[in-house]
Amino acid sequence: MSYAVPTTKKLIFDFIASRDTVSKGELLQVFDVTSSSLTRLLDEMTTEGILEASGFGSSTGGRKPILYRVNPIHRYIIGFEISRIGSSIFVYDLQLNQIAHVRWKMDATMTPDVLIHHAANQIESILQQHHIAPSQVIGVGIGAVGPLDQTDGVILNPLHFPADGWKDVAICEQLTAQTGIPSFLENGANTALIGEHWALRGEQIKHMLYVHAGVGLRSAMMSDGQIVRGAFDLEGSFGQMIIQTDGTRLQEGSNYGALEAYASIPALEKQVRTQVKLGRDTSLHPYAPEDIHFDIILSALADGDRLVTDLFHQTGAYLGIGLANLINVLHPERVIVGGPFMNADHSVYDTVIQVTRKNIYYAPDYQPTFSMGILKEDAVATGAAVMVRKAWDCE
């Protein structure tokens, strides 16, 4: 989505929104504006209901300063995640407190038309339940699997969706037509990173990397607090990193020897099916190989199946190599890793991070911090809502 040149009023709103409460004195230290002009702006924003007084700060000798904060019920924002395995709708107030949410699985019936209709119904139901008029909603931020055309709000041609029809879907136009609420589209990995960065706002982190390991491999990078973008949507490009010359490939059109052929859920499923066909010792023999999917493999992992455990850790080691390659190029301060593969078991996460650390070039002088994030499965929708609030002109 595009951003207009911010006004002083917008800059003040964003500054206050990034903190719990702010005094006029703190704002004067940050913004090049006279005391009288700032008083006028704060009064105007309070009268409009954008801000509200929130008690008094500590006194340094004179009167205690008034503290200002964003008025949470002035407006509302919706975050909408669209992924291959599941999708979700979250409704937030203007302070990004969660009002309500709903999740559902993506299956072979969830075509674009069905999804958009279902999402519109869920939005209508939540707004009615909480007595929120559509006119009070700033917008719907959509974090989706790509590749995307963000400018026109179109999901182009994503792979691995269980339902048909996911090509050139004008998701923003269609959702807005059904809800009457403006919609904005962004890469789901980017919104996840935006969400996790917002959750860590008190730490003032400028350089972050987000990697999602699931049906596909997705990544997003933030430098100096801004999302790094290329000339084309970067969704899925991390999975095309070549880690083995003349290696196998996962699907037609992919690179040979690409990371996704060794470190994704489809790659893991393929490995397990192959080993079952070869007669390896495993609890999965009651299943026909073609019927073995990730949920079944997860259950076997939880039961301690040795073959499945070994294949999970082998896949994790490959992912660690790819992650180290990315870190050696980008050098982030904080690395967030998530997705169904990473969440399968903490030992899988440990394997990925151990292999990554061993292959960071500038170690031990350079050591990024790793985590599975604060928001985890809520990160995409939350980041999509943060994106909408950031773009709101508050005029």
C-alpha positions as a Markdown table, in Angstrom:
| # | Residue | x | y | z |
|---|---|---|---|---|
| 1 | Met | 0.0 | 0.0 | 0.0 |
| 2 | Ser | 1.2 | 3.6 | -0.6 |
| 3 | Tyr | 1.8 | 6.2 | 2.1 |
| 4 | Ala | 1.1 | 9.9 | 1.7 |
| 5 | Val | 3.6 | 12.5 | 3.0 |
| 6 | Pro | 2.7 | 12.6 | 6.7 |
| 7 | Thr | 1.5 | 15.9 | 8.2 |
| 8 | Thr | 2.7 | 17.0 | 11.7 |
| 9 | Lys | -0.6 | 15.8 | 13.0 |
| 10 | Lys | 0.0 | 12.4 | 11.6 |
| 11 | Leu | 3.5 | 12.2 | 12.9 |
| 12 | Ile | 2.3 | 13.1 | 16.4 |
| 13 | Phe | -0.4 | 10.5 | 16.2 |
| 14 | Asp | 2.1 | 7.8 | 15.1 |
| 15 | Phe | 4.5 | 8.8 | 17.9 |
| 16 | Ile | 1.8 | 8.6 | 20.5 |
| 17 | Ala | 0.4 | 5.4 | 19.0 |
| 18 | Ser | 3.8 | 3.7 | 19.4 |
| 19 | Arg | 3.8 | 4.4 | 23.2 |
| 20 | Asp | 1.3 | 3.9 | 26.0 |
| 21 | Thr | 1.2 | 7.6 | 27.1 |
| 22 | Val | 3.1 | 10.7 | 26.1 |
| 23 | Ser | 3.3 | 14.2 | 27.6 |
| 24 | Lys | 3.5 | 17.5 | 25.7 |
| 25 | Gly | 7.0 | 18.0 | 27.0 |
| 26 | Glu | 8.1 | 14.7 | 25.4 |
| 27 | Leu | 6.6 | 15.7 | 22.1 |
| 28 | Leu | 8.3 | 19.1 | 22.2 |
| 29 | Gln | 11.7 | 17.2 | 22.5 |
| 30 | Val | 10.9 | 15.2 | 19.4 |
| 31 | Phe | 9.1 | 17.6 | 17.0 |
| 32 | Asp | 10.2 | 20.9 | 15.6 |
| 33 | Val | 7.0 | 22.8 | 16.6 |
| 34 | Thr | 6.2 | 25.7 | 18.9 |
| 35 | Ser | 4.6 | 25.0 | 22.3 |
| 36 | Ser | 1.5 | 27.0 | 21.2 |
| 37 | Ser | 1.1 | 25.1 | 17.9 |
| 38 | Leu | 1.5 | 21.8 | 19.7 |
| 39 | Thr | -1.1 | 22.8 | 22.3 |
| 40 | Arg | -3.5 | 23.6 | 19.4 |
| 41 | Leu | -2.9 | 20.3 | 17.7 |
| 42 | Leu | -3.3 | 18.3 | 20.9 |
| 43 | Asp | -6.6 | 20.2 | 21.7 |
| 44 | Glu | -7.8 | 19.6 | 18.2 |
| 45 | Met | -7.0 | 15.9 | 18.2 |
| 46 | Thr | -8.6 | 15.5 | 21.7 |
| 47 | Thr | -11.8 | 17.3 | 20.5 |
| 48 | Glu | -12.0 | 15.1 | 17.5 |
| 49 | Gly | -11.7 | 12.0 | 19.7 |
| 50 | Ile | -8.4 | 10.8 | 18.2 |
| 51 | Leu | -6.6 | 11.3 | 21.5 |
| 52 | Glu | -7.7 | 11.3 | 25.1 |
| 53 | Ala | -6.1 | 12.6 | 28.3 |
| 54 | Ser | -4.9 | 9.7 | 30.4 |
| 55 | Gly | -4.0 | 11.1 | 33.8 |
| 56 | Phe | -0.9 | 13.0 | 34.8 |
| 57 | Gly | 2.8 | 12.4 | 34.6 |
| 58 | Ser | 5.4 | 13.0 | 37.3 |
| 59 | Ser | 6.1 | 16.6 | 38.2 |
| 60 | Thr | 9.6 | 18.1 | 38.0 |
| 61 | Gly | 8.7 | 21.0 | 40.2 |
| 62 | Gly | 5.7 | 22.6 | 38.5 |
| 63 | Arg | 2.2 | 21.3 | 37.7 |
| 64 | Lys | 2.0 | 17.6 | 36.7 |
| 65 | Pro | 1.9 | 17.2 | 32.9 |
| 66 | Ile | -1.2 | 15.9 | 31.2 |
| 67 | Leu | -0.5 | 12.5 | 29.5 |
| 68 | Tyr | -2.1 | 11.8 | 26.2 |
| 69 | Arg | -2.8 | 8.4 | 24.5 |
| 70 | Val | -4.7 | 7.2 | 21.5 |
| 71 | Asn | -8.4 | 6.9 | 22.1 |
| 72 | Pro | -8.9 | 3.2 | 21.5 |
| 73 | Ile | -12.6 | 3.4 | 20.5 |
| 74 | His | -12.3 | 6.3 | 18.1 |
| 75 | Arg | -11.7 | 3.8 | 15.2 |
| 76 | Tyr | -11.3 | 0.1 | 14.6 |
| 77 | Ile | -9.0 | -2.0 | 12.3 |
| 78 | Ile | -9.4 | -5.5 | 10.8 |
| 79 | Gly | -6.5 | -7.8 | 10.2 |
| 80 | Phe | -7.1 | -10.7 | 7.7 |
| 81 | Glu | -4.6 | -13.5 | 7.2 |
| 82 | Ile | -4.9 | -15.7 | 4.1 |
| 83 | Ser | -2.6 | -18.8 | 4.1 |
| 84 | Arg | -2.6 | -22.2 | 2.6 |
| 85 | Ile | -3.4 | -24.1 | 5.8 |
| 86 | Gly | -5.7 | -21.7 | 7.7 |
| 87 | Ser | -7.1 | -18.2 | 7.6 |
| 88 | Ser | -8.2 | -15.8 | 10.2 |
| 89 | Ile | -10.0 | -12.5 | 10.9 |
| 90 | Phe | -9.0 | -10.2 | 13.8 |
| 91 | Val | -10.7 | -7.0 | 14.9 |
| 92 | Tyr | -8.7 | -4.4 | 16.9 |
| 93 | Asp | -9.4 | -1.1 | 18.4 |
| 94 | Leu | -7.2 | 1.9 | 17.5 |
| 95 | Gln | -4.6 | 1.0 | 20.2 |
| 96 | Leu | -4.4 | -2.5 | 18.6 |
| 97 | Asn | -6.1 | -4.2 | 21.5 |
| 98 | Gln | -7.8 | -7.3 | 20.2 |
| 99 | Ile | -11.6 | -7.1 | 20.2 |
| 100 | Ala | -12.4 | -10.5 | 18.6 |
| 101 | His | -11.0 | -13.1 | 16.2 |
| 102 | Val | -12.1 | -16.1 | 14.3 |
| 103 | Arg | -10.0 | -18.8 | 12.5 |
| 104 | Trp | -10.9 | -21.5 | 9.9 |
| 105 | Lys | -9.1 | -24.2 | 7.9 |
| 106 | Met | -8.4 | -23.9 | 4.2 |
| 107 | Asp | -9.6 | -26.9 | 2.4 |
| 108 | Ala | -10.6 | -28.0 | -1.1 |
| 109 | Thr | -13.9 | -26.1 | -0.8 |
| 110 | Met | -12.3 | -22.7 | 0.0 |
| 111 | Thr | -12.1 | -21.1 | -3.4 |
| 112 | Pro | -11.6 | -17.4 | -3.6 |
| 113 | Asp | -15.3 | -16.6 | -3.9 |
| 114 | Val | -16.1 | -18.9 | -0.9 |
| 115 | Leu | -13.3 | -17.4 | 1.1 |
| 116 | Ile | -14.3 | -13.8 | 0.4 |
| 117 | His | -18.0 | -14.4 | 1.2 |
| 118 | His | -17.1 | -16.3 | 4.4 |
| 119 | Ala | -14.7 | -13.5 | 5.5 |
| 120 | Ala | -17.3 | -10.8 | 4.7 |
| 121 | Asn | -19.9 | -12.7 | 6.8 |
| 122 | Gln | -17.4 | -13.1 | 9.7 |
| 123 | Ile | -16.6 | -9.4 | 9.6 |
| 124 | Glu | -20.3 | -8.4 | 9.6 |
| 125 | Ser | -21.1 | -10.8 | 12.5 |
| 126 | Ile | -18.2 | -9.5 | 14.7 |
| 127 | Leu | -19.0 | -5.8 | 14.0 |
| 128 | Gln | -22.7 | -6.3 | 14.8 |
| 129 | Gln | -21.9 | -8.3 | 18.0 |
| 130 | His | -19.6 | -5.5 | 19.2 |
| 131 | His | -21.9 | -2.6 | 18.0 |
| 132 | Ile | -19.3 | -1.3 | 15.6 |
| 133 | Ala | -20.5 | 0.4 | 12.4 |
| 134 | Pro | -18.5 | -0.3 | 9.2 |
| 135 | Ser | -17.9 | 3.5 | 8.9 |
| 136 | Gln | -15.9 | 3.3 | 12.2 |
| 137 | Val | -13.4 | 0.8 | 10.6 |
| 138 | Ile | -10.3 | 2.4 | 9.0 |
| 139 | Gly | -9.7 | -0.6 | 6.8 |
| 140 | Val | -9.0 | -4.3 | 6.4 |
| 141 | Gly | -5.4 | -5.2 | 6.2 |
| 142 | Ile | -4.8 | -8.4 | 4.3 |
| 143 | Gly | -1.6 | -10.5 | 4.8 |
| 144 | Ala | -1.6 | -13.1 | 2.1 |
| 145 | Val | 0.4 | -15.8 | 0.5 |
| 146 | Gly | 1.9 | -14.4 | -2.7 |
| 147 | Pro | 3.1 | -13.6 | -5.2 |
| 148 | Leu | 1.1 | -10.4 | -5.1 |
| 149 | Asp | 0.4 | -7.2 | -6.9 |
| 150 | Gln | 0.1 | -5.0 | -3.8 |
| 151 | Thr | -0.7 | -1.8 | -5.8 |
| 152 | Asp | -3.8 | -3.3 | -7.4 |
| 153 | Gly | -4.7 | -5.6 | -4.5 |
| 154 | Val | -4.4 | -8.8 | -6.5 |
| 155 | Ile | -3.2 | -12.3 | -5.4 |
| 156 | Leu | -1.4 | -13.4 | -8.6 |
| 157 | Asn | -0.6 | -17.1 | -8.7 |
| 158 | Pro | 0.2 | -18.8 | -5.4 |
| 159 | Leu | 1.2 | -22.4 | -5.2 |
| 160 | His | -0.2 | -25.2 | -3.0 |
| 161 | Phe | -3.6 | -23.8 | -2.2 |
| 162 | Pro | -6.0 | -26.8 | -1.6 |
| 163 | Ala | -8.8 | -25.2 | -3.6 |
| 164 | Asp | -8.8 | -24.2 | -7.2 |
| 165 | Gly | -9.2 | -20.7 | -8.7 |
| 166 | Trp | -6.3 | -18.9 | -6.8 |
| 167 | Lys | -5.0 | -17.0 | -9.8 |
| 168 | Asp | -5.4 | -13.3 | -10.4 |
| 169 | Val | -7.8 | -12.8 | -7.5 |
| 170 | Ala | -8.7 | -9.1 | -7.0 |
| 171 | Ile | -9.0 | -9.7 | -3.3 |
| 172 | Cys | -9.2 | -6.1 | -2.2 |
| 173 | Glu | -11.8 | -5.0 | -4.8 |
| 174 | Gln | -14.0 | -8.0 | -4.0 |
| 175 | Leu | -13.8 | -7.8 | -0.2 |
| 176 | Thr | -14.5 | -4.1 | -0.3 |
| 177 | Ala | -17.5 | -4.6 | -2.5 |
| 178 | Gln | -19.0 | -7.0 | 0.0 |
| 179 | Thr | -18.1 | -5.2 | 3.2 |
| 180 | Gly | -18.0 | -1.5 | 2.2 |
| 181 | Ile | -14.7 | -1.2 | 4.1 |
| 182 | Pro | -11.4 | -0.3 | 2.2 |
| 183 | Ser | -9.0 | -3.2 | 1.9 |
| 184 | Phe | -5.2 | -3.2 | 1.5 |
| 185 | Leu | -3.0 | -6.1 | 0.5 |
| 186 | Glu | 0.5 | -7.1 | 1.7 |
| 187 | Asn | 2.8 | -10.1 | 1.6 |
| 188 | Gly | 2.0 | -12.2 | 4.7 |
| 189 | Ala | 5.7 | -12.6 | 5.6 |
| 190 | Asn | 6.0 | -8.8 | 5.6 |
| 191 | Thr | 2.9 | -8.3 | 7.8 |
| 192 | Ala | 4.2 | -11.0 | 10.2 |
| 193 | Leu | 7.4 | -9.1 | 10.5 |
| 194 | Ile | 5.6 | -5.8 | 10.9 |
| 195 | Gly | 3.5 | -7.4 | 13.7 |
| 196 | Glu | 6.5 | -8.9 | 15.6 |
| 197 | His | 8.4 | -5.6 | 15.3 |
| 198 | Trp | 5.4 | -3.7 | 16.7 |
| 199 | Ala | 5.2 | -6.3 | 19.6 |
| 200 | Leu | 8.9 | -5.5 | 20.3 |
| 201 | Arg | 8.5 | -1.7 | 19.9 |
| 202 | Gly | 10.0 | -1.0 | 23.4 |
| 203 | Glu | 13.3 | -2.6 | 22.3 |
| 204 | Gln | 13.9 | -0.1 | 19.4 |
| 205 | Ile | 15.1 | -2.9 | 17.1 |
| 206 | Lys | 16.0 | -1.6 | 13.6 |
| 207 | His | 17.1 | -4.7 | 11.7 |
| 208 | Met | 15.0 | -7.8 | 11.8 |
| 209 | Leu | 14.5 | -11.0 | 9.8 |
| 210 | Tyr | 11.4 | -13.1 | 9.7 |
| 211 | Val | 11.3 | -16.7 | 8.3 |
| 212 | His | 8.2 | -18.8 | 8.0 |
| 213 | Ala | 8.7 | -22.6 | 7.3 |
| 214 | Gly | 5.5 | -24.3 | 6.3 |
| 215 | Val | 4.1 | -25.5 | 3.0 |
| 216 | Gly | 6.4 | -22.9 | 1.5 |
| 217 | Leu | 9.4 | -21.0 | 2.8 |
| 218 | Arg | 8.7 | -17.3 | 3.2 |
| 219 | Ser | 10.9 | -14.5 | 4.5 |
| 220 | Ala | 10.8 | -10.8 | 5.1 |
| 221 | Met | 13.6 | -8.3 | 6.1 |
| 222 | Met | 13.4 | -5.0 | 7.9 |
| 223 | Ser | 16.4 | -2.6 | 7.7 |
| 224 | Asp | 16.4 | 0.6 | 9.7 |
| 225 | Gly | 12.8 | 0.0 | 10.7 |
| 226 | Gln | 11.6 | -0.3 | 7.1 |
| 227 | Ile | 10.5 | -3.4 | 5.1 |
| 228 | Val | 13.1 | -4.3 | 2.5 |
| 229 | Arg | 11.4 | -4.6 | -0.9 |
| 230 | Gly | 12.5 | -5.6 | -4.4 |
| 231 | Ala | 11.2 | -4.9 | -7.9 |
| 232 | Phe | 8.9 | -7.9 | -7.6 |
| 233 | Asp | 7.0 | -9.4 | -4.7 |
| 234 | Leu | 9.6 | -11.6 | -2.8 |
| 235 | Glu | 7.1 | -14.2 | -1.6 |
| 236 | Gly | 8.6 | -17.7 | -1.8 |
| 237 | Ser | 12.0 | -16.5 | -3.1 |
| 238 | Phe | 13.8 | -17.7 | 0.0 |
| 239 | Gly | 12.8 | -21.3 | -0.9 |
| 240 | Gln | 14.5 | -20.9 | -4.3 |
| 241 | Met | 17.9 | -20.4 | -2.7 |
| 242 | Ile | 20.1 | -23.1 | -4.3 |
| 243 | Ile | 21.9 | -25.1 | -1.6 |
| 244 | Gln | 22.9 | -28.1 | -3.7 |
| 245 | Thr | 24.2 | -27.8 | -7.3 |
| 246 | Asp | 22.4 | -30.2 | -9.7 |
| 247 | Gly | 20.1 | -31.3 | -6.8 |
| 248 | Thr | 16.5 | -32.3 | -7.0 |
| 249 | Arg | 13.6 | -29.9 | -7.3 |
| 250 | Leu | 10.3 | -29.9 | -5.5 |
| 251 | Gln | 8.0 | -29.0 | -8.5 |
| 252 | Glu | 8.1 | -27.9 | -12.1 |
| 253 | Gly | 9.3 | -24.3 | -12.5 |
| 254 | Ser | 11.4 | -24.4 | -9.3 |
| 255 | Asn | 15.2 | -24.3 | -9.1 |
| 256 | Tyr | 17.1 | -27.5 | -9.1 |
| 257 | Gly | 18.8 | -27.9 | -5.7 |
| 258 | Ala | 16.6 | -25.3 | -4.1 |
| 259 | Leu | 16.1 | -25.1 | -0.4 |
| 260 | Glu | 12.4 | -25.8 | -0.6 |
| 261 | Ala | 13.2 | -29.3 | -2.0 |
| 262 | Tyr | 15.0 | -30.1 | 1.3 |
| 263 | Ala | 13.4 | -28.0 | 4.0 |
| 264 | Ser | 9.6 | -27.5 | 3.6 |
| 265 | Ile | 6.5 | -29.5 | 4.6 |
| 266 | Pro | 6.1 | -31.0 | 1.0 |
| 267 | Ala | 9.7 | -32.0 | 1.0 |
| 268 | Leu | 9.3 | -33.7 | 4.4 |
| 269 | Glu | 6.1 | -35.5 | 3.3 |
| 270 | Lys | 7.9 | -36.7 | 0.2 |
| 271 | Gln | 10.9 | -38.0 | 2.3 |
| 272 | Val | 8.6 | -39.9 | 4.7 |
| 273 | Arg | 6.5 | -41.4 | 1.9 |
| 274 | Thr | 9.7 | -42.6 | 0.2 |
| 275 | Gln | 11.0 | -44.2 | 3.4 |
| 276 | Val | 7.7 | -46.0 | 4.1 |
| 277 | Lys | 7.7 | -47.4 | 0.5 |
| 278 | Leu | 11.3 | -48.7 | 1.2 |
| 279 | Gly | 10.0 | -50.6 | 4.2 |
| 280 | Arg | 11.8 | -48.6 | 6.9 |
| 281 | Asp | 10.9 | -49.3 | 10.5 |
| 282 | Thr | 8.1 | -46.8 | 11.4 |
| 283 | Ser | 4.7 | -46.7 | 13.0 |
| 284 | Leu | 3.3 | -45.3 | 9.7 |
| 285 | His | 3.0 | -48.6 | 7.8 |
| 286 | Pro | -0.7 | -48.9 | 8.4 |
| 287 | Tyr | -1.1 | -45.9 | 6.0 |
| 288 | Ala | -0.8 | -46.0 | 2.3 |
| 289 | Pro | 2.2 | -43.8 | 1.4 |
| 290 | Glu | 0.0 | -41.4 | -0.7 |
| 291 | Asp | -2.2 | -40.9 | 2.3 |
| 292 | Ile | 0.6 | -39.7 | 4.6 |
| 293 | His | 0.4 | -36.0 | 5.1 |
| 294 | Phe | 1.8 | -33.5 | 7.6 |
| 295 | Asp | -0.9 | -34.0 | 10.3 |
| 296 | Ile | -0.2 | -37.7 | 10.4 |
| 297 | Ile | 3.6 | -37.1 | 10.5 |
| 298 | Leu | 3.1 | -34.6 | 13.3 |
| 299 | Ser | 1.3 | -37.3 | 15.4 |
| 300 | Ala | 4.1 | -39.8 | 14.7 |
| 301 | Leu | 6.6 | -37.2 | 15.9 |
| 302 | Ala | 4.7 | -36.6 | 19.1 |
| 303 | Asp | 4.7 | -40.4 | 19.6 |
| 304 | Gly | 8.4 | -40.6 | 19.3 |
| 305 | Asp | 8.6 | -42.4 | 15.9 |
| 306 | Arg | 12.4 | -42.7 | 15.3 |
| 307 | Leu | 12.2 | -42.4 | 11.5 |
| 308 | Val | 10.0 | -39.4 | 11.6 |
| 309 | Thr | 12.1 | -37.7 | 14.3 |
| 310 | Asp | 15.3 | -38.2 | 12.3 |
| 311 | Leu | 13.7 | -36.8 | 9.1 |
| 312 | Phe | 12.4 | -33.8 | 11.0 |
| 313 | His | 15.9 | -33.0 | 12.2 |
| 314 | Gln | 17.4 | -33.7 | 8.8 |
| 315 | Thr | 15.0 | -31.2 | 7.3 |
| 316 | Gly | 15.7 | -28.8 | 10.1 |
| 317 | Ala | 19.4 | -29.0 | 9.4 |
| 318 | Tyr | 18.9 | -28.0 | 5.8 |
| 319 | Leu | 16.7 | -25.1 | 6.9 |
| 320 | Gly | 19.4 | -24.0 | 9.3 |
| 321 | Ile | 21.9 | -23.8 | 6.3 |
| 322 | Gly | 19.5 | -21.7 | 4.3 |
| 323 | Leu | 18.8 | -19.4 | 7.3 |
| 324 | Ala | 22.5 | -19.0 | 7.9 |
| 325 | Asn | 23.0 | -18.0 | 4.2 |
| 326 | Leu | 20.3 | -15.4 | 4.5 |
| 327 | Ile | 21.8 | -14.0 | 7.8 |
| 328 | Asn | 25.2 | -13.8 | 6.2 |
| 329 | Val | 23.8 | -11.5 | 3.6 |
| 330 | Leu | 21.5 | -9.4 | 5.7 |
| 331 | His | 23.0 | -9.3 | 9.2 |
| 332 | Pro | 19.8 | -8.7 | 11.3 |
| 333 | Glu | 19.8 | -8.0 | 15.0 |
| 334 | Arg | 16.8 | -10.2 | 15.7 |
| 335 | Val | 15.7 | -13.3 | 13.8 |
| 336 | Ile | 12.1 | -14.5 | 14.2 |
| 337 | Val | 11.3 | -18.0 | 12.9 |
| 338 | Gly | 7.8 | -19.5 | 12.7 |
| 339 | Gly | 5.4 | -21.6 | 10.8 |
| 340 | Pro | 4.0 | -25.1 | 11.2 |
| 341 | Phe | 7.3 | -26.8 | 10.7 |
| 342 | Met | 9.1 | -24.8 | 13.3 |
| 343 | Asn | 6.2 | -25.2 | 15.7 |
| 344 | Ala | 6.2 | -29.0 | 15.4 |
| 345 | Asp | 8.4 | -29.6 | 18.4 |
| 346 | His | 10.9 | -27.5 | 20.3 |
| 347 | Ser | 13.7 | -29.9 | 19.4 |
| 348 | Val | 13.2 | -29.1 | 15.8 |
| 349 | Tyr | 13.5 | -25.4 | 16.5 |
| 350 | Asp | 16.7 | -26.2 | 18.5 |
| 351 | Thr | 18.2 | -28.1 | 15.5 |
| 352 | Val | 17.5 | -25.2 | 13.1 |
| 353 | Ile | 19.1 | -22.6 | 15.4 |
| 354 | Gln | 22.1 | -24.7 | 16.3 |
| 355 | Val | 22.9 | -25.4 | 12.6 |
| 356 | Thr | 22.3 | -21.7 | 11.8 |
| 357 | Arg | 24.6 | -20.5 | 14.6 |
| 358 | Lys | 27.4 | -22.8 | 13.4 |
| 359 | Asn | 27.3 | -21.3 | 10.0 |
| 360 | Ile | 27.1 | -17.5 | 10.7 |
| 361 | Tyr | 30.2 | -16.1 | 9.1 |
| 362 | Tyr | 31.2 | -13.3 | 11.6 |
| 363 | Ala | 30.6 | -15.3 | 14.7 |
| 364 | Pro | 31.3 | -14.9 | 17.6 |
| 365 | Asp | 31.6 | -11.1 | 17.1 |
| 366 | Tyr | 28.3 | -11.0 | 15.4 |
| 367 | Gln | 25.5 | -13.0 | 17.1 |
| 368 | Pro | 21.8 | -12.2 | 16.2 |
| 369 | Thr | 19.1 | -13.0 | 18.8 |
| 370 | Phe | 16.7 | -15.8 | 17.8 |
| 371 | Ser | 13.1 | -16.5 | 18.9 |
| 372 | Met | 9.8 | -17.9 | 17.8 |
| 373 | Gly | 8.3 | -14.5 | 18.2 |
| 374 | Ile | 5.8 | -13.0 | 20.6 |
| 375 | Leu | 2.7 | -13.0 | 18.5 |
| 376 | Lys | 3.4 | -16.3 | 16.7 |
| 377 | Glu | 0.2 | -17.4 | 14.8 |
| 378 | Asp | -1.3 | -13.9 | 15.4 |
| 379 | Ala | 1.6 | -12.1 | 13.8 |
| 380 | Val | 0.3 | -11.9 | 10.2 |
| 381 | Ala | -3.1 | -10.4 | 11.1 |
| 382 | Thr | -1.7 | -8.1 | 13.7 |
| 383 | Gly | 0.9 | -6.8 | 11.3 |
| 384 | Ala | -1.7 | -6.2 | 8.7 |
| 385 | Ala | -3.7 | -4.1 | 11.2 |
| 386 | Val | -0.5 | -2.2 | 12.1 |
| 387 | Met | 0.0 | -1.5 | 8.4 |
| 388 | Val | -3.5 | 0.0 | 8.0 |
| 389 | Arg | -3.1 | 2.2 | 11.1 |
| 390 | Lys | 0.3 | 3.4 | 9.8 |
| 391 | Ala | -1.3 | 4.4 | 6.5 |
| 392 | Trp | -4.3 | 6.2 | 8.1 |
| 393 | Asp | -4.0 | 9.9 | 7.7 |
| 394 | Cys | -6.1 | 10.7 | 10.8 |
| 395 | Glu | -7.4 | 13.9 | 9.2 |
